[in-house]
Amino acid sequence: MKKEINKSKKLGILGGMGSQATQYFFKKVIEKTDAKKDQDHINMIILNHASIPDRTEAILSGNHEEFLSLISEDMKIFEKYGAEHVAIPCNTSHYFYKEIQAMTKIPVINMVEETIKSISQNKDRIVKRVGILATDGTILTKIYEKECSKRGIEAVIPSEKSQKDIMSIIYDEIKSGKEGDCEKFMRVVEELRSKRCDVIVLACTELSYLKENNDLPEYCVDALEILAEKSVELSGKKLK
């Protein structure tokens, strides 16, 4: 009997930013792959680079060199082991997307671009305003606002108090190994809904992890989930 060959393209996952989000992303890729047996799944190289400097801190301090130098070494590992696409389940790191892509010939999936493209192309809802829930680094760099602007969508950010609550959920709770406070999270969501946001983007992968343990409204769009779907498609597999 002839042995079947897995013809999928090998996916590189640059994780550790943070580790909870990385394992959740891996789970989502598996769940979204139309597979009937082990051999139908995507071959993946998961690099959980947990010791990499905090992305928000790197942006706010202006000290980019250490972060980019370490990422460059990671890209060499992916090249060595034959990755054909790279996914980075960390929204804030996409501030450095151009620099990262310039380090390697391997296509790096742009999570921010794919998320806003997916929202704008969804024919089931008209989207004019999008609420962004993210780290201070992502908010400060306006990476989502710029992508929204390209597609004629207005990006809305939380109030100063609500942004502090979101940072507390991300850093004090989920990154610290605790369950995220969903009630606190939903208060911020409702604030953005009161500002006429049609969609709320979970633009931090720790907030994506929050979704795993809570039933969030359907208008809460998970950027990590969209990245997982794109990763499956680019790997040559069908979505379940």
For each residue, the residues with C-beta under 8 A, 3 or more apart:
1:
2:
3:
4: 39
5:
6: 39 40 41 43
7: 236
8: 41 42 43 235 236 237
9: 42 84 85 234 235 236
10: 42 43 44 45 81 82 83 84 235
11: 29 42 43 44 45 83 84 85 86 87 231 234 235
12: 44 45 47 78 81 83 85 86 87 106
13: 22 25 26 29 44 45 46 47 86 87 88 89
14: 17 47 49 71 74 78 86 87 88 90
15: 19 21 22 25 26 46 47 48 49 89 90
16: 19 22 47 48 49 50 51 52
17: 14 21 22 49 52 55 88 89 90 92 93 205
18: 21 22 50 90 174 175 205 206
19: 15 16 22 23 48 50
20: 23 24 174 175 177 206 209
21: 15 17 18 24 25 89 90 205 206 208 209 224
22: 13 15 16 17 18 19 25 26 46 48 89 205
23: 19 20 26 27
24: 20 21 27 28 89 205 208 209 212 224
25: 13 15 21 22 28 29 87 89 205 208 224 227 228
26: 13 15 22 23 29 30 44 46
27: 23 24 30 31
28: 24 25 31 32 224 225 228
29: 11 13 25 26 32 33 42 44 228 231 232
30: 26 27 33 35 41
31: 27 28 240
32: 28 29 228 229 232 239 240
33: 29 30 40 41 42 232 237 238 239 240
34: 40 237 238 239 240
35: 30 38 40 41 237 240
36: 40
37: 40
38: 35 41
39: 4 6
40: 6 33 34 35 36 37 237
41: 6 8 30 33 35 38
42: 8 9 10 11 29 33 231 232 235 237
43: 6 8 10 11
44: 10 11 12 13 26 29
45: 10 11 12 13 77 78 81 82 83
46: 13 15 22 26
47: 12 13 14 15 16 74 77 78
48: 15 16 19 22
49: 14 15 16 17 52 70 74
50: 16 18 19
51: 16
52: 16 17 49 67 70 71
53: 57 58 63 66 67 70
54: 57 58
55: 17 58 59 67 90 92 93 95 135 137
56: 59 60 92 135 136 137 138
57: 53 54 60 61 137
58: 53 54 55 61 63 64 66 67 137
59: 55 56 62 64 92 95 137 140 141
60: 56 57 136 137 140
61: 57 58
62: 59
63: 53 58 66 67
64: 58 59 67 68 96 99
65: 68 69
66: 53 58 63 69 70
67: 52 53 55 58 63 64 70 71 96
68: 64 65 71 72 96 99 100 103
69: 65 66 72 73
70: 49 52 53 66 67 73 74
71: 14 52 67 68 74 75 93 96 100 103
72: 68 69 75 76 103
73: 69 70 76 77
74: 14 47 49 70 71 77 78
75: 71 72 78 79 86 100 103 104 106
76: 72 73 79 80
77: 45 47 73 74 80 81
78: 12 14 45 47 74 75 81 83 86 104 106
79: 75 76 82 83 104 105 106
80: 76 77
81: 10 12 45 77 78
82: 10 45 79
83: 10 11 12 45 78 79 86 106
84: 9 10 11 106 107 235
85: 9 11 12 106 107 108 109 231 234 235
86: 11 12 13 14 75 78 83 104 106 107 108 109
87: 11 12 13 14 25 108 109 111 227 228 230 231
88: 13 14 17 93 94 100 108 109 111
89: 13 15 17 21 22 24 25 111 205 208 224 227
90: 14 15 17 18 21 55 93 94 205
91: 94 111 112 134 135 138 143 144 203 204 205 223
92: 17 55 56 59 95 134 135 137 138 141 204
93: 17 55 71 88 90 96 97 100
94: 88 90 91 97 110 111 112 143
95: 55 59 92 137 138 141 143
96: 64 67 68 71 93 99 100
97: 93 94 100 101 108 110 112
98: 101 102
99: 64 68 96 102 103
100: 68 71 75 88 93 96 97 103 104 108
101: 97 98 104 107 108
102: 98 99
103: 68 71 72 75 99 100
104: 75 78 79 86 100 101 108
105: 79
106: 12 75 78 79 83 84 85 86
107: 84 85 86 101 234
108: 85 86 87 88 97 100 101 104
109: 85 86 87 88 114 227 230 231 234
110: 94 97 113 114
111: 87 88 89 91 94 114 115 223 224 226 227
112: 91 94 97 115 116 143 144 147 203 223
113: 110 116 117 147
114: 109 110 111 117 118 226 227 230
115: 111 112 118 119 144 147 201 203 221 223 226 227
116: 112 113 119 120 130 144 147 148 150 151 153
117: 113 114 120 121 151
118: 114 115 121 122 221 226
119: 115 116 122 127 130 153 199 201 221
120: 116 117 127 151 152 153
121: 117 118
122: 118 119 125 127
123:
124:
125: 122 198 199 219
126: 198
127: 119 120 122 130 153 198 199
128: 153 154 196 198
129: 153 154 155 156 195 196 197 198 199
130: 116 119 127 144 148 153 154 155 156 197 198 199 200 201
131: 155 156 157 158 189 192 193 195 197 199 200 201
132: 138 139 144 145 155 156 157 201 203
133: 158 166 185 188 189 192 200 201 202 203 204 207
134: 91 92 137 138 139 144 166 201 203 204 207
135: 55 56 91 92 138 139 166 167 170 204
136: 56 60 139 140 163 167
137: 55 56 57 58 59 60 92 95 134 140 141
138: 56 91 92 95 132 134 135 141 143 144 203 204
139: 132 134 135 136 142 157 163
140: 59 60 136 137
141: 59 92 95 137 138
142: 139 145 146 155
143: 91 94 95 112 138 146 147
144: 91 112 115 116 130 132 134 138 147 148 155 201 203
145: 132 142 148 149 155 157
146: 142 143 149 150
147: 112 113 115 116 143 144 150 151
148: 116 130 144 145 151 153 154 155
149: 145 146 152 153 155
150: 116 146 147
151: 116 117 120 147 148
152: 120 149
153: 116 119 120 127 128 129 130 148 149
154: 128 129 130 148
155: 129 130 131 132 142 144 145 148 149
156: 129 130 131 132 192 195 197
157: 131 132 139 145 163
158: 131 133 162 163 165 166 188 191 192
159: 162 163 191
160: 163 164
161: 164 165
162: 158 159 165 166 187 188 191
163: 136 139 157 158 159 160 166 167
164: 160 161 167 168
165: 158 161 162 168 169 184 185 187 188
166: 133 134 135 158 162 163 169 170 185 188 204 207
167: 135 136 163 164 170 171
168: 164 165 171 172 173 184
169: 165 166 172 173 174 180 181 184 185 206 207 210
170: 135 166 167 173 174 175 204 206 207
171: 167 168 174 175 176
172: 168 169 175 176 178
173: 168 169 170 176 178 179 180 181
174: 18 20 169 170 171 177 178 179 180 206 207 209 210
175: 18 20 170 171 172 206
176: 171 172 173
177: 20 174
178: 172 173 174
179: 173 174 213
180: 169 173 174 185 206 207 209 210 213 214
181: 169 173 184 185
182: 185 186 210 213 214
183: 186 187
184: 165 168 169 181 187 188
185: 133 165 166 169 180 181 182 188 189 207 210 214
186: 182 183 189 190
187: 162 165 183 184 190 191
188: 133 158 162 165 166 184 185 191 192
189: 131 133 185 186 192 193 200 216 217 220
190: 186 187 193 194
191: 158 159 162 187 188 194 195
192: 131 133 156 158 188 189 195 197 200
193: 131 189 190 196 197 200 219
194: 190 191
195: 129 131 156 191 192
196: 128 129 193
197: 129 130 131 156 192 193 200
198: 125 126 127 128 129 130 219
199: 119 125 127 129 130 131 219 220 221
200: 130 131 133 189 192 193 197 217 219 220 221
201: 115 119 130 131 132 133 134 144 221 223
202: 133 207 208 210 211 220 221 222 223 224
203: 91 112 115 132 133 134 138 144 207 223
204: 91 92 133 134 135 138 166 170 207 208
205: 17 18 21 22 24 25 89 90 91 208 209 223 224
206: 18 20 21 169 170 174 175 180 209 210
207: 133 134 166 169 170 174 180 185 202 203 204 210 211 222
208: 21 24 25 89 202 204 205 211 212 222 223 224 225
209: 20 21 24 174 180 205 206 212 213
210: 169 174 180 182 185 202 206 207 213 214 216
211: 202 207 208 214 216 220 222 225
212: 24 208 209
213: 179 180 182 209 210
214: 180 182 185 210 211
215:
216: 189 210 211 220
217: 189 200 220
218:
219: 125 193 198 199 200
220: 189 199 200 202 211 216 217
221: 115 118 119 199 200 201 202 225 226
222: 202 207 208 211 225 226
223: 91 111 112 115 201 202 203 205 208 226 227
224: 21 24 25 28 89 111 202 205 208 227 228
225: 28 208 211 221 222 228 229
226: 111 114 115 118 221 222 223 229 230
227: 25 87 89 109 111 114 115 223 224 230 231
228: 25 28 29 32 87 224 225 231 232
229: 32 225 226 232 233 239
230: 87 109 114 226 227 233 234
231: 11 29 42 85 87 109 227 228 234 235
232: 29 32 33 42 228 229 235 237 238 239
233: 229 230 237 239
234: 9 11 85 107 109 230 231
235: 8 9 10 11 42 84 85 231 232
236: 7 8 9
237: 8 33 34 35 40 42 232 233
238: 33 34 232
239: 32 33 34 229 232 233
240: 31 32 33 34 35
